[in-house]
Amino acid sequence: MRFFYSLIFYLALPAVLLRLLWRAIKAPAYAKRWQERFGLFPKLTDSRPVICLHSVSVGETIAASPLIKRLLEDYPDHQLMVTTTTPTGSALLQDRFAGQLAHVYLPYDLPDAVARFLNKLEPELMLVMETELWPNLLAACKKRGIPSLLLNGRLSERSAKGYQRVSALSAPMFAALSGVYAQSEADRQRFISTGAKAESTVVSGNIKFDLQLNNELREQAKKLKQQWRECSAGKEKFLIAAASTHPGEDEIILEAFGQLLQQEPQARLLLVPRHPERFNEVARLIEEQGLNMQRRSETKSSKALEDNCQVILGDTMGEMLCFFGAVDAAFIGGSLVDRGGHNMIEAAAWGLPIVTGKSCFNFVEANSLLQTAGALLQVENAAELADHWKRLMNEPEQVKTMSTAALEVAENNRGALDKMMMGIAAHLK
């Protein structure tokens, strides 16, 4: 079956390259370093053995940051190669770990591209974050005797059913993994049902709970909060973050915020689209709503926002964790549209009251923990969202209760990183 998968992939290459070109029109960085996507890059000059970690894009790179730090600290005799597939993930990685590790794009899952990639790196261990699994890559690792571990693994019921429909291809892929570290027992069972070996599939928890908010970050967030709160009229602004939003969702959020402003003019919204190529599109939506907007990129060096600023457009990369520390409440996107939601753990780590839409199948476990604790509410439409924000602005005790619950959930679920590091140690020579 993998032969036909590879054949189809080769035949589809013109369409794949056209899609890459189309993305480059909106985000020019996609046109750069395209050779790496075919395994064409200089061979490493460092002679130390290689540990390879694939972190896909921004979200996975942020989640993998504690792991990357531990790998650099615990294995100084190894060199770390971290791959991504998106320019935004690449930029964030190089910004956070410049000079500490090697980096290229992961090649397309074509047999020759994968072979070039592995020939040049000869990794001692292949680590993959969450769900980024490729049949040819894992088959090649198994054939060469390179252990492969899936870390922080999550598999929704929808995705599991999809894999089961192509089990002739997916089952050998899952079986090729040397180990799976799943976020929850439900994820573990779904991985086993799709072909992962039961004896090497364990529950580690979610590494995103192992997030560390250092003093430098806390100080940056404190200063930013002061800047965004200031108002010459004297009454401070109530700051709401809407993070990782998608098409069709921004409109609902802006409608809800407009309803809120009619009764609570001291509210101020930070709107952060999921993808940078949508920044201008979302700016247009904000203007169409008649709201006063300032871009984060334009005010980054400013001490304060203008008094009449109602919406801050978060059009920078890599600042979301700091943003969460600068606001009073958080909405997590990808949930008012059918995208499965995004990471709400960063908001919980800052002790924020959290609200999402109903679509959270990508983060079922974290969502359940936060909902059960009373730290997270779900809404279905703009009216419910506006009502929730209004209650938070007028009921400080509810904010305090949800904040305490969020912090407790974040603190009580740490420890996944240590479990994964033990598994990594067992597979290194």
WOMONOR-V231759 format. One record per backbone hydrogen bond with DSSP energy under -0.5 kcal/mol. CO is the residue of the C=O (numbers start at 1). NH is the residue of the N-H. Records with the same first field share a line. If there is no record, write none. Layout:
BEGIN
CO=NH  NH
END
This chain:
BEGIN
1=5
2=6
3=7
4=8
5=9
6=10
7=11
8=12
10=13
12=15  16
13=17
14=18
15=19
16=20
17=21
18=22
19=23
20=24
21=25
22=26
23=27
27=30
28=31
29=32
33=36
34=37
35=38  40
36=39
37=108
39=41
49=79
50=52  124  125
51=81
52=127
53=55  83
54=129
55=57
56=85  86
57=61
58=62
59=63
60=64
61=65
62=65
64=68
65=69
66=70
67=71
68=72
69=73
70=74
71=75
75=78
77=49
79=51  81
80=82  102
81=53  83
82=104
83=55
84=106
86=90
87=91
88=92
89=93
90=94
91=95
92=96
93=97
94=98
97=100  101
102=82
104=84
108=110
110=114
111=115
112=116
113=117
114=118
115=119
116=120
117=121
118=122
124=147
125=52  127
126=149
127=54
128=151
129=131  132
130=154
131=133
134=138
135=139
136=140
137=141
138=142
139=143
140=144
141=145  146
142=145
145=147
147=126
148=178  179
149=128  151
150=181
151=130
153=183
156=160
157=161
158=162
159=163
160=164
161=165
162=166
163=166
164=167
166=169  170
167=171
169=173
170=174
171=175
172=176
174=177
179=150
180=182  202
181=153
182=204  205
184=188
185=189
186=190
187=191
188=192
189=193
190=194
191=194  196
192=195
197=200
198=201
200=180  202
202=182  204
205=207
206=209
207=210
208=211
211=213
212=214
214=218
215=219
216=220
217=221
218=222
219=223
220=224
221=225
222=226
223=227
224=228
225=229
226=230
227=305
229=237
231=234
237=239
238=268
239=328  329
240=270
241=243  331
242=272
243=333
245=274
246=249  250
249=253
250=254
251=255
252=256
253=257
254=258
255=259
256=260
257=261
258=262
259=263
260=263  264
264=267
266=238
268=240
269=271  312
270=242  272
271=273  314
272=244  245
275=278
276=279
278=282
279=283
280=284
281=285
282=286
283=287
284=288
285=289
286=291
287=290
292=310  311
294=313
295=299
296=299  300
299=302
306=309
310=269
311=294  313
312=271  314
313=296  315
319=323
320=324
321=325
323=326
324=327
328=353
329=241
330=355
331=243  333
332=357
333=342
334=339  341
335=359
337=339
340=362  363
344=348
345=349
346=350
347=350  352
348=351
353=330
354=377
355=332
356=379
358=360
360=363
361=364
363=367
364=368
365=369
366=370
367=371
368=372
369=373
370=374  375  376
371=374
375=354
377=356
381=385
382=386
383=387
384=388
385=389
386=390
387=391
388=392
389=393
390=394
391=395
395=398  399
396=400
397=401
398=402
399=403
400=404
401=405
402=406
403=407
404=408
405=409
406=410
407=411
408=412
409=413
411=414
415=419
416=420
417=421
418=422
419=423
420=424
421=425
422=426
423=427
424=427  428
425=428
END
